[in-house]
Amino acid sequence: MTKSSILTKLSIVIGILGILALLFAWMAELSPFVFGFEARKWYNDAIILLLVAIWLKLGALYHKGDQ
């Protein structure tokens, strides 16, 4: 496996986790807590996870030529 394929798969997994965190944030808006955390924490987690997923995908594009 090349670096680009590993980075792409990691970005997909972390991106899905970011989307789940965003869904939990929206659910926490309706109820005070979701899994013991407030909506603000879920929004912050979603932001960080999605930024990391974007960063990994950019790394995959950069390393695509290293084959």
Secondary structure as UniProt FT lines:
FT   HELIX           3..30
FT   TURN            35..36
FT   HELIX           39..63
FT   HELIX           64..66
//
